[in-house]
């Protein structure tokens, strides 16, 4: 048994030891707090999405398809599509305009196929219809084709009517339903 003289020292050491543990806990709490603040700050940037990533702008399932024709953006909200034998046609329209896509040799069209004057026509109707064929073999391409949709990309695609009197330029990408 320790003499009574040493009792205050032993008690002091116990209190100091507990105080030291308490200070260590406070330090750990501080470090954990700073760690979680840094983690949440980093994650707020890492898990942020842009508004353009939320919905596919040219998804026929959400009722919105867009193309730029002669420098003006057109939004089409209605579709009628059909595959008849080896031919595909799809009419997209809104209150003011219509576009009719016709692809011939449908079974041979795959992802990456160029749509040319031999297998593709696009009819643009505002007041009167212009049946146009692409003037370049690289400006219109199929970028995706599956059992539900076909996606067509236009890169400054100029379409001329068969007589060569009228033309229109199309830019953008559109996803069309197959049936």
C-alpha positions as CSV (number, residue, x, y, z in Angstrom):
1,X,0.0,0.0,0.0
2,X,1.3,3.4,-0.9
3,X,2.0,5.8,1.9
4,X,-0.5,8.6,2.4
5,X,2.1,11.0,1.2
6,X,2.0,9.6,-2.3
7,X,-1.8,9.5,-2.5
8,X,-2.2,13.0,-3.9
9,X,0.4,12.3,-6.6
10,X,-1.4,9.1,-7.6
11,X,-4.8,10.9,-7.7
12,X,-3.2,13.7,-9.7
13,X,-1.7,11.3,-12.2
14,X,-5.1,9.6,-12.6
15,X,-6.8,12.9,-13.2
16,X,-4.1,14.0,-15.6
17,X,-4.3,10.7,-17.5
18,X,-8.1,11.1,-17.8
19,X,-7.7,14.7,-18.9
20,X,-5.1,13.6,-21.5
21,X,-7.6,11.0,-22.9
22,X,-10.3,13.6,-23.0
23,X,-8.1,16.0,-24.9
24,X,-7.2,13.2,-27.3
25,X,-10.9,12.4,-27.9
26,X,-11.5,16.1,-28.6
27,X,-8.6,16.1,-31.1
28,X,-10.0,13.0,-32.8
29,X,-13.5,14.6,-33.0
30,X,-11.9,17.7,-34.5
31,X,-10.0,15.6,-37.1
32,X,-13.1,13.5,-38.0
33,X,-15.2,16.7,-38.3
34,X,-12.6,18.2,-40.7
35,X,-12.4,15.0,-42.6
36,X,-16.1,14.8,-43.2
37,X,-16.4,18.5,-44.1
38,X,-13.6,17.9,-46.7
39,X,-15.3,14.7,-47.9
40,X,-18.7,16.4,-48.4
41,X,-17.2,19.4,-50.1
42,X,-15.4,17.1,-52.6
43,X,-18.4,14.9,-53.2
44,X,-20.7,17.9,-53.9
45,X,-18.5,18.6,-56.9
46,X,-17.9,15.0,-57.9
47,X,-21.5,14.0,-57.9
48,X,-23.0,17.0,-59.7
49,X,-24.7,16.5,-63.1
50,X,-25.4,19.0,-65.8
51,X,-28.9,19.8,-66.8
52,X,-28.1,18.5,-70.4
53,X,-27.4,15.0,-69.0
54,X,-30.8,14.6,-67.4
55,X,-33.0,13.8,-70.4
56,X,-32.1,12.8,-73.9
57,X,-33.3,15.8,-76.0
58,X,-34.2,13.7,-79.0
59,X,-36.0,10.8,-77.4
60,X,-39.3,9.9,-79.1
61,X,-40.4,8.3,-75.8
62,X,-40.4,11.6,-74.1
63,X,-42.2,13.3,-77.0
64,X,-39.5,15.7,-78.0
65,X,-37.3,15.6,-81.1
66,X,-35.2,18.6,-82.4
67,X,-33.4,19.4,-85.6
68,X,-32.1,22.7,-87.0
69,X,-33.3,23.4,-90.5
70,X,-32.0,26.4,-92.5
71,X,-30.6,27.8,-89.2
72,X,-33.9,27.6,-87.3
73,X,-34.4,25.1,-84.5
74,X,-37.6,23.0,-84.9
75,X,-39.1,20.8,-82.2
76,X,-41.3,17.9,-83.3
77,X,-43.6,16.3,-80.8
78,X,-45.6,13.7,-82.8
79,X,-44.5,10.7,-84.8
80,X,-45.8,8.0,-87.1
81,X,-43.4,5.3,-88.1
82,X,-43.6,2.2,-90.3
83,X,-41.4,-0.5,-91.8
84,X,-43.0,-1.9,-95.0
85,X,-40.9,-4.7,-96.4
86,X,-37.4,-3.3,-97.0
87,X,-38.5,0.4,-96.6
88,X,-38.7,2.5,-93.5
89,X,-40.7,5.7,-93.2
90,X,-41.3,8.0,-90.3
91,X,-43.3,11.2,-90.2
92,X,-42.4,13.7,-87.4
93,X,-44.5,16.8,-87.1
94,X,-45.7,19.7,-84.9
95,X,-48.4,22.3,-85.4
96,X,-46.5,24.1,-88.1
97,X,-44.1,21.7,-89.9
98,X,-43.6,18.1,-91.0
99,X,-40.6,16.0,-91.8
100,X,-40.9,12.6,-93.5
101,X,-37.9,10.3,-93.4
102,X,-37.7,7.6,-96.0
103,X,-35.0,5.0,-95.9
104,X,-34.8,2.4,-98.7
105,X,-32.9,-0.9,-98.2
106,X,-33.8,-0.8,-94.5
107,X,-32.4,-4.3,-93.8
108,X,-28.9,-3.2,-95.0
109,X,-28.8,-0.1,-92.9
110,X,-26.6,-0.5,-89.7
111,X,-24.9,1.7,-87.2
112,X,-22.4,3.9,-89.2
113,X,-24.2,3.6,-92.5
114,X,-24.2,6.7,-94.7
115,X,-27.6,7.8,-96.0
116,X,-27.2,9.0,-99.6
117,X,-29.4,10.0,-102.5
118,X,-29.6,6.3,-103.3
119,X,-31.2,5.1,-100.1
120,X,-32.6,8.2,-98.3
121,X,-35.1,11.1,-98.9
122,X,-36.3,13.7,-96.5
123,X,-39.5,15.6,-97.2
124,X,-39.7,19.0,-95.6
125,X,-43.2,20.5,-95.5
126,X,-44.0,24.0,-94.4
127,X,-46.4,25.5,-96.9
128,X,-45.5,23.1,-99.7
129,X,-43.5,19.9,-99.6
130,X,-39.9,19.8,-100.7
131,X,-38.7,16.2,-101.4
132,X,-35.0,16.5,-100.9
133,X,-32.1,14.1,-101.4
134,X,-28.7,14.6,-99.7
135,X,-26.1,16.2,-101.9
136,X,-23.1,14.7,-100.0
137,X,-22.4,11.1,-99.1
138,X,-20.9,12.0,-95.7
139,X,-23.4,14.5,-94.2
140,X,-26.1,12.0,-93.1
141,X,-25.2,8.9,-91.0
142,X,-27.0,6.3,-88.9
143,X,-25.4,6.6,-85.5
144,X,-27.5,4.0,-83.7
145,X,-30.0,1.3,-84.8
146,X,-31.7,-1.1,-82.5
147,X,-35.1,-2.9,-82.3
148,X,-36.9,0.2,-81.0
149,X,-35.2,3.3,-82.4
150,X,-32.9,4.6,-85.2
151,X,-30.7,7.7,-84.6
152,X,-29.7,9.8,-87.6
153,X,-27.0,12.5,-87.5
154,X,-27.0,15.5,-89.9
155,X,-23.8,17.5,-90.4
156,X,-24.6,20.5,-92.6
157,X,-26.6,18.2,-94.8
158,X,-27.9,19.9,-97.8
159,X,-31.0,18.5,-99.4
160,X,-32.1,19.5,-102.9
161,X,-35.3,18.7,-104.7
162,X,-35.2,16.5,-107.8
163,X,-35.4,19.6,-110.1
164,X,-32.6,21.4,-108.3
165,X,-34.8,24.5,-107.6
166,X,-35.2,24.3,-103.9
167,X,-32.9,23.2,-101.1
168,X,-32.7,23.1,-97.3
169,X,-29.8,22.5,-94.8
170,X,-30.3,20.2,-91.8
171,X,-28.0,20.0,-88.7
172,X,-28.4,17.9,-85.5
173,X,-29.2,14.4,-84.4
174,X,-32.7,12.9,-84.2
175,X,-33.8,9.6,-82.7
176,X,-36.8,8.1,-84.5
177,X,-39.1,5.2,-83.4
178,X,-39.1,2.1,-85.6
179,X,-42.7,1.1,-84.9
